[in-house]
Amino acid sequence: MRKLLITAAVLFLAGMATTPAGSGVTNYPNPFTAGTETTKIRYTLGADTDVKITIYDLTGQVTWIMEIGAGDPGAEAGVNEVTWDGENGNGKTVDYGIYICVIDAGGTRQRRKIGVR
């Protein structure tokens, strides 16, 4: 019996690329200084699909939401990148701390911690 070893494999599930460790979402810089810097959130899609990006604070309150229609920049097959400036939905700079970025696309969900200093 032969064993198949797969390292750093990328799985395409329902249009959203995920890695076995769930680290398909990255951002840089991390942490970043809200108000003077932005962070680029990067993720890969297996097909054009609707994307919803929600950033939560650690109390579970929604800080920021972006919805992108399939085929628009940020919702296309391949690598996508969206910029967050560290402002909440009211245009105010968020406090320092840890935020959770949740990307819903193609029936899958991925999370990423984002540090704000």
C-alpha positions in Angstrom: 0.0 0.0 0.0 1.4 3.4 -1.0 0.7 6.5 1.0 0.1 9.8 -0.7 1.8 12.7 1.1 0.4 16.2 0.3 2.1 19.2 1.7 0.9 22.7 1.5 -2.0 21.5 -0.7 -4.6 24.1 -1.6 -8.2 22.8 -1.7 -10.9 24.5 -3.7 -14.2 24.1 -1.9 -17.3 25.7 -3.2 -15.4 28.5 -4.9 -13.2 29.5 -1.9 -9.6 28.3 -1.6 -8.7 27.1 1.8 -5.6 25.4 3.1 -5.7 22.5 5.5 -4.7 24.8 8.4 -7.4 27.4 7.4 -4.8 30.0 6.7 -6.0 31.0 3.2 -6.5 34.6 4.3 -3.5 36.8 4.9 -3.1 40.5 5.6 -0.1 42.8 5.5 1.0 44.7 7.5 -0.2 42.9 10.6 -0.4 44.6 13.0 -1.0 48.0 11.4 -1.6 51.5 12.8 -5.2 52.5 12.1 -5.6 56.1 11.0 -2.1 56.3 9.4 -1.7 52.9 7.7 -3.9 50.5 5.8 -3.8 46.7 5.8 -4.2 44.6 2.6 -6.4 41.5 3.1 -5.6 38.8 0.6 -7.5 35.7 -0.3 -8.0 33.3 -3.2 -11.2 32.3 -4.9 -11.6 29.2 -7.1 -14.3 31.0 -9.2 -16.1 34.3 -9.4 -18.4 34.4 -6.5 -20.1 36.9 -4.1 -17.8 37.9 -1.2 -18.7 39.4 2.1 -15.9 40.6 4.4 -16.9 41.4 8.0 -14.5 42.7 10.6 -15.5 42.1 14.3 -14.1 43.4 17.5 -13.4 40.9 20.3 -16.8 41.5 21.8 -18.4 40.2 18.6 -19.6 43.6 17.5 -19.5 44.3 13.7 -16.8 47.0 13.0 -16.8 47.0 9.2 -18.5 45.2 6.3 -17.8 45.1 2.6 -19.9 43.2 0.1 -18.6 42.5 -3.4 -20.6 41.0 -6.3 -19.2 38.0 -8.2 -16.9 39.1 -11.0 -16.2 42.5 -9.5 -12.6 43.3 -8.3 -12.3 41.4 -5.0 -14.7 38.7 -6.1 -12.9 37.2 -9.1 -11.4 33.7 -9.5 -7.7 33.8 -8.4 -6.0 36.0 -5.8 -7.9 39.0 -4.5 -6.9 41.9 -2.3 -9.1 44.3 -0.4 -7.7 47.3 1.7 -9.0 48.1 5.2 -8.0 51.6 6.5 -8.8 50.8 10.1 -12.1 52.8 10.2 -15.4 51.4 11.4 -18.6 51.7 9.4 -19.1 55.3 10.7 -15.8 56.5 9.4 -14.1 56.6 12.8 -10.7 55.1 13.5 -11.0 51.9 15.5 -9.2 51.4 18.9 -6.0 49.4 19.2 -6.5 45.7 19.7 -7.3 42.4 17.9 -10.0 42.2 15.3 -11.4 39.2 13.5 -11.8 39.3 9.8 -14.4 36.9 8.4 -14.6 36.2 4.7 -17.7 34.5 3.4 -17.6 33.4 -0.2 -19.0 30.5 -2.2 -20.6 28.9 0.9 -17.4 28.8 2.9 -16.0 31.0 5.7 -12.5 31.9 6.6 -11.1 33.9 9.5 -8.0 36.0 10.2 -6.9 37.9 13.2 -5.8 41.5 12.5 -3.9 43.5 15.0 -4.4 47.2 15.3 -1.8 49.3 17.2 
